[in-house]
Amino acid sequence: MIQPWLSRHGRRRRLVAAALAAVSVIAAFVATRPTGSAPTVLVAARDLSPGPLDPADFHPAALTPPPAGAVRTIPAGQTLATPIRKGEPLTDVRLLASYRLPPGLVATPVRIADAAAAALLSPGSTITLLAAYEQGVPARQLAQDTTVLSIPKPPSTASHDTDDGTLIVLATTPTQAADLATAQAHARLSLTIRTNLQ
């Protein structure tokens, strides 16, 4: 009688131990599994060039972990400062408001005389400025291959009948900025645009 009881008691102990081990495994899985869904960020739907951001060019995607500074919504009026590849997440350092110029460069406002020519530009365009000091004298080349950072919108109160040209902001060296300041006071500025043909 004693031996069958011991046998049954031993089997019960083994079953209890197995049940406890299973509970431990389940508890460990619950404790270590991710809580909720992965964070959603915006990624580029296609290769994008610098310029005004269009929300239609991005779609949400779940990334774990999300990149630092990930942008989840696009506020109105934001501008992409650098190119971005399809599938790449959008982060704050890609936006012009957060973009840091390379060492040695400064942001230089310049007014272009020909507003129609300036209308061909967008942030990220590479241009060379030309200064015409006197009629009949060849224009002098200034600030070769500089990058357009932004094209500020004119104030809503500004008159459209004046020939003030268009204001653009360039990434230049301090020396180029000084040359451009002098040229704006004494010359008419025009530009050439460098195209990247692939």
TAJO-V51369 format. One record per residue. N is the residue number from 0. SS is DSSP state (alpha for helix, beta for strand, coil for the rest). PHI is phi in degrees with one decimal (999 if undefined). OMEGA is omega in radians with two decimals (none if undefined). Layout:
BEGIN
<<N:SS:PHI:OMEGA> <N:SS:PHI:OMEGA>>
END
This chain:
BEGIN
<<0:coil:999:-3.07> <1:alpha:-68.2:-3.06> <2:alpha:-65.7:3.08> <3:alpha:-59.5:-3.14> <4:alpha:-65.1:3.12> <5:alpha:-63.0:3.14> <6:alpha:-64.4:3.12> <7:alpha:-65.0:-3.14> <8:alpha:-64.4:3.12> <9:alpha:-65.4:3.12> <10:alpha:-63.2:3.12> <11:alpha:-62.6:3.14> <12:alpha:-63.5:3.12> <13:alpha:-66.1:3.11> <14:alpha:-64.7:3.12> <15:alpha:-63.3:3.13> <16:alpha:-62.7:3.12> <17:alpha:-64.4:3.13> <18:alpha:-64.1:3.11> <19:alpha:-63.7:3.11> <20:alpha:-63.8:3.12> <21:alpha:-64.1:3.10> <22:alpha:-61.7:3.12> <23:alpha:-62.8:3.13> <24:alpha:-62.8:-3.14> <25:alpha:-63.6:3.14> <26:alpha:-62.9:3.12> <27:alpha:-64.9:3.12> <28:alpha:-65.0:3.14> <29:alpha:-63.3:-3.09> <30:alpha:-70.7:-3.04> <31:alpha:-102.6:-3.12> <32:coil:-72.6:3.13> <33:coil:-62.1:3.12> <34:coil:-90.9:3.12> <35:coil:72.8:-3.13> <36:coil:-89.9:-3.14> <37:coil:-66.8:3.12> <38:coil:-59.5:-3.13> <39:beta:-99.7:3.09> <40:beta:-127.9:3.12> <41:beta:-95.3:3.08> <42:beta:-123.6:-3.10> <43:beta:-69.4:3.11> <44:coil:-81.4:3.12> <45:coil:-158.1:3.03> <46:coil:-63.8:-3.08> <47:beta:-122.1:3.04> <48:coil:-97.6:3.09> <49:coil:-57.8:3.13> <50:beta:150.2:-3.14> <51:beta:-57.2:-3.12> <52:coil:-83.8:3.06> <53:coil:-114.3:-3.14> <54:alpha:-53.4:-3.13> <55:alpha:-68.5:3.14> <56:alpha:-85.1:-3.11> <57:beta:-131.8:3.04> <58:beta:-139.0:-3.12> <59:beta:-71.8:3.09> <60:beta:-147.2:3.14> <61:beta:-88.7:3.12> <62:coil:-129.8:3.09> <63:coil:-129.5:-0.09> <64:coil:-81.2:3.10> <65:coil:-71.1:3.11> <66:coil:-66.8:3.11> <67:coil:-61.8:3.12> <68:coil:74.5:-3.12> <69:beta:-60.3:3.12> <70:coil:-94.9:-3.10> <71:coil:-104.2:3.03> <72:coil:-139.0:-3.10> <73:coil:-104.4:3.09> <74:coil:-65.7:-3.13> <75:coil:-64.1:3.04> <76:coil:83.1:3.14> <77:coil:-78.2:-3.11> <78:beta:-126.0:3.07> <79:beta:-78.5:-3.06> <80:coil:-86.9:-3.08> <81:coil:-135.6:3.09> <82:coil:-62.8:3.11> <83:beta:-141.6:-3.08> <84:coil:-87.8:3.07> <85:coil:-57.6:3.13> <86:coil:88.2:-3.12> <87:coil:-82.9:3.12> <88:beta:-69.5:3.12> <89:coil:-85.7:3.10> <90:beta:-121.9:-3.03> <91:alpha:-62.9:-3.11> <92:alpha:-70.8:3.08> <93:alpha:-81.2:-3.08> <94:beta:-87.4:-3.07> <95:alpha:-60.2:-3.13> <96:alpha:-62.1:-3.13> <97:alpha:-108.6:-3.02> <98:coil:-70.5:3.13> <99:coil:-102.6:3.12> <100:coil:-68.8:3.04> <101:coil:-59.5:3.12> <102:coil:-54.9:3.10> <103:coil:93.1:3.13> <104:beta:-110.2:3.10> <105:beta:-131.0:3.08> <106:beta:-86.4:-3.02> <107:beta:-121.9:3.06> <108:beta:-73.3:-3.14> <109:beta:-138.7:3.11> <110:beta:-102.4:3.14> <111:beta:-90.9:-3.06> <112:coil:-65.0:-3.07> <113:coil:-91.7:-3.11> <114:alpha:-63.6:3.14> <115:alpha:-66.3:3.09> <116:alpha:-68.3:3.13> <117:alpha:-65.2:3.13> <118:coil:-66.6:3.11> <119:coil:-79.1:-3.05> <120:coil:-90.3:2.99> <121:coil:-147.7:3.09> <122:coil:-53.5:-3.08> <123:coil:102.7:3.09> <124:coil:-63.3:3.08> <125:beta:-106.4:-3.05> <126:beta:-133.9:2.97> <127:beta:-123.8:-3.13> <128:beta:-93.8:3.11> <129:beta:-121.3:-3.14> <130:beta:-113.9:3.10> <131:beta:-103.2:-3.08> <132:coil:-88.3:-3.11> <133:coil:-137.0:3.11> <134:coil:-66.6:-3.14> <135:coil:89.0:3.12> <136:coil:-103.6:-3.14> <137:coil:-53.8:3.13> <138:coil:-67.4:3.12> <139:beta:-95.3:-3.12> <140:beta:-83.5:3.13> <141:beta:-128.7:2.99> <142:beta:45.9:-3.10> <143:beta:-70.2:3.07> <144:beta:52.0:3.07> <145:beta:-98.6:-3.08> <146:beta:-100.7:3.05> <147:beta:-77.3:3.13> <148:beta:-86.1:-3.14> <149:beta:-158.8:3.07> <150:coil:-128.1:-3.07> <151:coil:-59.0:3.07> <152:coil:-74.6:3.12> <153:coil:-66.5:3.10> <154:coil:-57.4:-3.11> <155:coil:-63.8:-3.13> <156:coil:-87.9:-3.09> <157:coil:-68.0:3.13> <158:coil:-80.4:3.12> <159:coil:-89.4:-3.09> <160:coil:-93.2:-3.12> <161:coil:-86.5:-3.12> <162:coil:-102.8:-3.09> <163:coil:-88.2:-3.12> <164:coil:75.7:-3.09> <165:beta:-127.2:3.11> <166:beta:-86.6:3.03> <167:beta:-128.4:3.11> <168:beta:-117.9:-3.08> <169:beta:-112.9:2.97> <170:beta:-94.0:-3.08> <171:beta:-131.6:2.96> <172:beta:-79.3:3.08> <173:alpha:-58.5:3.11> <174:alpha:-64.9:3.09> <175:alpha:-62.3:3.13> <176:alpha:-61.5:3.12> <177:alpha:-65.6:3.11> <178:alpha:-62.2:-3.12> <179:alpha:-69.5:3.10> <180:alpha:-61.9:3.10> <181:alpha:-64.8:-3.11> <182:alpha:-64.8:-3.13> <183:alpha:-64.4:-3.13> <184:alpha:-80.9:-3.00> <185:alpha:-128.7:-3.04> <186:coil:-139.8:3.05> <187:beta:-101.5:-3.06> <188:beta:-95.7:2.99> <189:beta:-130.3:-3.04> <190:beta:-149.6:2.90> <191:beta:-121.2:-3.07> <192:beta:-116.5:3.09> <193:beta:-88.7:3.12> <194:coil:-103.2:3.10> <195:coil:-102.4:-3.13> <196:coil:-86.6:3.14> <197:coil:-111.8:none>>
END
